[in-house]
Amino acid sequence: MTIKNSVEVKNLSVQFGDFFAVKNITFDVKKGEIFGFLGANGAGKTTTIKVLCGVQRPTLGEVSVNGESYEDITALKGQIGYMSQKFTLYDDLTVYENFSFNSSLRKLDRSFFQKRIKELLDFIGFEYPLHALVADLPGGIKQQVSLVVSMLHDPEVIFLDEPTAGVTPYYRNKFWDLIRTLSKKGKTVFVTTHYMDEAEYCDRIALMRTGEIIALDTPKNLKKKVFPEKLLEISNLDKASNVIEQLKEDKNILSLLPFGSRYHLILKDLAAHKEFQRKRPMTPFCRTS
């Protein structure tokens, strides 16, 4: 049987007393897709993932992951890998002991385990000794080792809960290179993140608020809906100049907001945009139209 969608959620609700942690959400995730799940703490992301992983029973609705659901929890666990932001690894064990322990939990065949370890360590480019204590590894390397642990049993769908929180930009970029490679290999990656630049790497994004999905689309389309006009950036401003004060008086500018040491602005139409670019050196920040 060919499975088109790796994740299918239909009219899912999770209720605790009078409180709805998740309220009537419906979405699907295609095979090989990098699917981003965004929202503030308490938005319902973790509860939804718990249901998909078989940890939490839904109050209403239907869910399936690669054709399996919580009705057959053993089959479901075989389809999913899960990497949490914390507690995936034990600091007082070596890298190999962490692998071996998780393999025993999964009851993996010894020969499969040894072969899989080699494949995954080659995949992440691991250069440390297997007898190294996890506590002695850099944060970014720990996250990569955590990814290996979540993939030991070769799952089709991998849930990553803020996988790059607290690591350096270098390791964040490297980790996302691994995610993109997994997607190209046909694995489905379901990732939560608070970094908006990382959301750009996703094929599609679902935004959650108070238990409901308020938007679901590609990053490009979501930006286009929010910023239908061209969003421009002014940088390298001389602090002694009065450029910003002059811009505030320009009636062709709909919005002018500070963004770190720079400014973002939106002009009212294409003619104003062309005229503005002609008069002033600009760097397009985000073209959404």
C-alpha positions as CSV (number, residue, x, y, z in Angstrom):
1,M,0.0,0.0,0.0
2,T,1.4,3.4,-1.0
3,I,1.0,6.0,1.7
4,K,0.8,9.6,0.4
5,N,0.6,11.4,3.7
6,S,2.9,10.5,6.5
7,V,0.8,12.3,9.1
8,E,-3.0,12.7,8.9
9,V,-5.0,14.6,11.6
10,K,-8.7,15.0,11.3
11,N,-10.9,17.1,13.7
12,L,-8.5,16.5,16.6
13,S,-9.5,17.8,20.0
14,V,-7.9,17.1,23.4
15,Q,-9.9,18.3,26.4
16,F,-9.0,18.4,30.1
17,G,-12.2,19.2,32.0
18,D,-13.5,22.4,30.5
19,F,-10.2,23.3,28.9
20,F,-9.3,22.5,25.3
21,A,-5.6,22.0,24.9
22,V,-6.2,21.3,21.2
23,K,-9.5,22.3,19.5
24,N,-10.7,20.7,16.3
25,I,-7.6,20.9,14.2
26,T,-7.1,19.2,10.8
27,F,-4.0,18.9,8.7
28,D,-1.7,16.4,6.9
29,V,2.0,16.1,6.3
30,K,3.3,14.7,3.1
31,K,5.9,12.0,2.9
32,G,9.4,13.5,2.8
33,E,8.1,16.9,3.9
34,I,9.8,19.2,6.4
35,F,6.8,20.4,8.4
36,G,7.2,23.2,10.9
37,F,5.0,23.6,14.0
38,L,5.1,27.1,15.5
39,G,3.4,28.7,18.4
40,A,4.0,30.1,21.9
41,N,4.2,27.9,25.0
42,G,0.7,26.6,25.7
43,A,-0.5,26.8,22.1
44,G,-1.1,23.1,21.9
45,K,2.0,21.9,19.9
46,T,3.3,19.5,22.5
47,T,-0.2,18.0,23.2
48,T,-0.7,17.4,19.4
49,I,2.7,15.7,19.1
50,K,1.9,13.5,22.2
51,V,-1.2,12.3,20.4
52,L,0.7,11.6,17.2
53,C,3.3,9.7,19.2
54,G,0.6,7.6,21.0
55,V,1.4,9.1,24.4
56,Q,-1.9,11.1,24.7
57,R,-5.3,9.8,23.7
58,P,-7.5,12.3,21.8
59,T,-10.9,13.4,23.2
60,L,-12.2,13.5,19.6
61,G,-10.9,13.1,16.1
62,E,-8.7,10.7,14.2
63,V,-4.9,10.6,13.7
64,S,-2.5,8.3,11.9
65,V,1.3,8.3,11.3
66,N,2.4,6.4,8.3
67,G,-0.8,4.4,8.4
68,E,-0.6,3.5,12.1
69,S,-2.4,5.0,15.1
70,Y,-2.6,4.7,18.9
71,E,-5.0,1.7,18.3
72,D,-1.8,-0.3,17.7
73,I,0.8,1.4,19.8
74,T,3.6,-1.1,19.0
75,A,3.2,-0.6,15.2
76,L,3.0,3.2,15.8
77,K,6.2,3.3,17.8
78,G,8.0,1.5,15.0
79,Q,7.1,4.3,12.6
80,I,8.2,7.3,14.6
81,G,11.4,8.7,16.1
82,Y,11.3,11.4,18.7
83,M,14.0,13.8,19.8
84,S,13.1,16.1,22.7
85,Q,15.0,19.3,23.6
86,K,16.2,17.6,26.8
87,F,16.5,14.1,28.4
88,T,17.3,12.3,25.1
89,L,20.8,11.4,26.3
90,Y,22.3,10.5,29.6
91,D,25.3,12.6,30.4
92,D,26.9,10.1,32.7
93,L,27.0,7.4,30.0
94,T,29.3,7.2,27.0
95,V,28.1,7.8,23.5
96,Y,28.1,4.1,22.8
97,E,26.3,3.2,26.1
98,N,23.6,5.7,25.1
99,F,23.2,4.0,21.8
100,S,23.2,0.5,23.3
101,F,20.7,1.4,26.0
102,N,18.2,2.9,23.5
103,S,18.7,-0.1,21.2
104,S,17.8,-2.5,24.1
105,L,14.7,-0.4,24.8
106,R,13.7,-0.9,21.1
107,K,14.7,-4.6,21.2
108,L,16.8,-4.2,18.1
109,D,18.6,-7.1,16.6
110,R,22.3,-6.9,17.4
111,S,23.6,-7.1,13.9
112,F,21.1,-4.5,12.7
113,F,22.1,-2.2,15.6
114,Q,25.8,-2.4,14.7
115,K,25.2,-1.7,11.1
116,R,22.8,1.1,11.8
117,I,25.2,2.8,14.2
118,K,27.9,2.9,11.5
119,E,25.4,4.3,8.9
120,L,24.2,7.0,11.3
121,L,27.6,8.1,12.6
122,D,28.8,8.4,9.0
123,F,25.6,10.4,8.3
124,I,26.3,13.0,11.0
125,G,30.1,13.0,10.4
126,F,30.8,12.0,14.0
127,E,34.5,12.4,14.8
128,Y,34.6,11.7,18.5
129,P,35.5,8.4,20.2
130,L,32.4,6.3,21.1
131,H,33.8,5.9,24.6
132,A,33.6,9.7,25.2
133,L,31.1,10.7,27.9
134,V,28.1,12.6,26.6
135,A,28.7,15.3,29.3
136,D,32.0,16.1,27.6
137,L,30.6,16.7,24.1
138,P,29.8,20.2,22.7
139,G,26.1,21.2,22.7
140,G,25.8,21.0,19.0
141,I,27.4,17.5,18.9
142,K,25.0,16.3,21.6
143,Q,22.1,17.3,19.4
144,Q,23.5,15.3,16.5
145,V,24.0,12.3,18.7
146,S,20.4,12.7,20.0
147,L,19.2,12.6,16.4
148,V,21.1,9.3,15.9
149,V,19.3,7.9,19.0
150,S,15.9,8.9,17.6
151,M,16.7,7.2,14.3
152,L,18.3,3.9,15.5
153,H,15.2,1.9,14.4
154,D,15.0,3.6,11.0
155,P,11.6,5.4,11.5
156,E,9.7,6.9,8.6
157,V,8.6,10.0,10.6
158,I,10.9,12.0,12.9
159,F,9.5,14.4,15.5
160,L,12.1,17.1,16.6
161,D,11.1,19.3,19.5
162,E,13.2,22.5,19.3
163,P,16.2,20.5,18.2
164,T,18.6,23.5,18.0
165,A,17.7,25.4,21.1
166,G,20.7,26.7,22.8
167,V,23.3,25.7,20.3
168,T,25.7,27.9,18.3
169,P,24.7,29.2,14.8
170,Y,27.3,26.9,13.2
171,Y,25.8,23.8,14.7
172,R,22.3,25.0,14.0
173,N,23.1,25.3,10.3
174,K,24.8,21.9,10.3
175,F,21.8,20.3,12.0
176,W,19.5,21.7,9.4
177,D,21.8,20.3,6.7
178,L,21.1,16.9,8.2
179,I,17.4,17.6,8.3
180,R,17.3,18.5,4.6
181,T,19.3,15.4,3.8
182,L,16.8,13.2,5.7
183,S,14.0,14.8,3.7
184,K,15.7,14.1,0.4
185,K,16.0,10.4,1.5
186,G,12.2,10.3,1.9
187,K,12.0,10.7,5.7
188,T,9.3,13.0,7.0
189,V,10.5,15.6,9.6
190,F,8.0,17.2,11.9
191,V,9.9,20.0,13.8
192,T,9.0,22.7,16.3
193,T,11.1,25.8,16.6
194,H,11.1,29.3,18.0
195,Y,13.6,30.5,15.5
196,M,11.9,32.3,12.6
197,D,14.9,31.9,10.3
198,E,14.6,28.2,10.8
199,A,10.9,28.3,9.9
200,E,12.1,29.5,6.5
201,Y,13.7,26.1,5.9
202,C,10.4,24.2,6.3
203,D,8.3,23.2,3.3
204,R,5.2,24.2,5.1
205,I,4.4,25.8,8.5
206,A,1.4,25.4,10.9
207,L,0.9,28.3,13.3
208,M,-0.9,27.4,16.5
209,R,-2.6,29.7,19.1
210,T,-4.7,28.6,22.0
211,G,-5.2,25.1,20.7
212,E,-6.2,26.0,17.2
213,I,-4.3,26.2,13.9
214,I,-4.6,29.8,12.7
215,A,-2.5,29.5,9.6
216,L,-1.0,26.7,7.5
217,D,1.0,27.3,4.3
218,T,4.5,27.6,2.8
219,P,6.7,30.2,4.4
220,K,6.6,32.2,1.1
221,N,2.8,32.3,1.0
222,L,2.4,33.1,4.7
223,K,4.7,36.1,4.3
224,K,2.8,37.2,1.2
225,K,-0.5,37.1,3.2
226,V,1.0,39.2,6.0
227,F,3.1,41.5,3.9
228,P,1.4,41.8,0.4
229,E,3.6,44.9,-0.2
230,K,7.4,44.7,-0.7
231,L,9.2,44.9,2.6
232,L,12.5,46.8,2.3
233,E,15.4,47.3,4.7
234,I,17.6,50.3,5.3
235,S,21.0,49.6,6.8
236,N,24.4,51.4,7.3
237,L,22.6,54.4,8.7
238,D,24.8,57.3,10.0
239,K,23.5,57.9,13.5
240,A,24.2,61.6,13.0
241,S,22.0,61.8,10.0
242,N,18.3,62.8,9.9
243,V,17.3,60.2,7.3
244,I,14.8,58.5,9.6
245,E,13.1,61.8,10.5
246,Q,12.8,62.6,6.8
247,L,11.4,59.2,6.0
248,K,8.7,59.7,8.7
249,E,7.4,62.6,6.7
250,D,7.2,60.7,3.5
251,K,3.5,60.1,2.7
252,N,4.4,57.2,0.4
253,I,5.7,55.1,3.3
254,L,3.0,53.0,5.0
255,S,5.2,51.6,7.7
256,L,8.6,52.4,9.1
257,L,9.8,50.2,12.0
258,P,13.2,49.7,13.7
259,F,14.8,46.2,13.3
260,G,17.9,46.0,15.4
261,S,20.4,48.5,13.9
262,R,18.3,48.7,10.7
263,Y,14.8,49.8,9.7
264,H,12.1,48.0,7.7
265,L,9.7,49.9,5.6
266,I,6.7,49.3,3.4
267,L,5.7,51.6,0.6
268,K,2.2,52.1,-0.6
269,D,2.5,51.0,-4.2
270,L,5.0,49.9,-6.9
271,A,5.5,53.4,-8.3
272,A,6.5,54.6,-4.9
273,H,8.8,51.6,-4.5
274,K,10.6,52.3,-7.8
275,E,11.0,56.0,-7.0
276,F,12.3,55.3,-3.5
277,Q,14.9,52.8,-4.8
278,R,16.0,55.3,-7.4
279,K,16.6,58.0,-4.8
280,R,18.2,56.0,-2.0
281,P,20.6,53.0,-1.8
282,M,18.5,50.0,-0.5
283,T,18.8,46.4,0.3
284,P,15.6,44.3,-0.4
285,F,15.0,42.4,2.8
286,C,12.0,40.3,1.9
287,R,10.2,40.3,-1.5
288,T,6.6,39.0,-0.9
289,S,4.8,40.2,-4.0
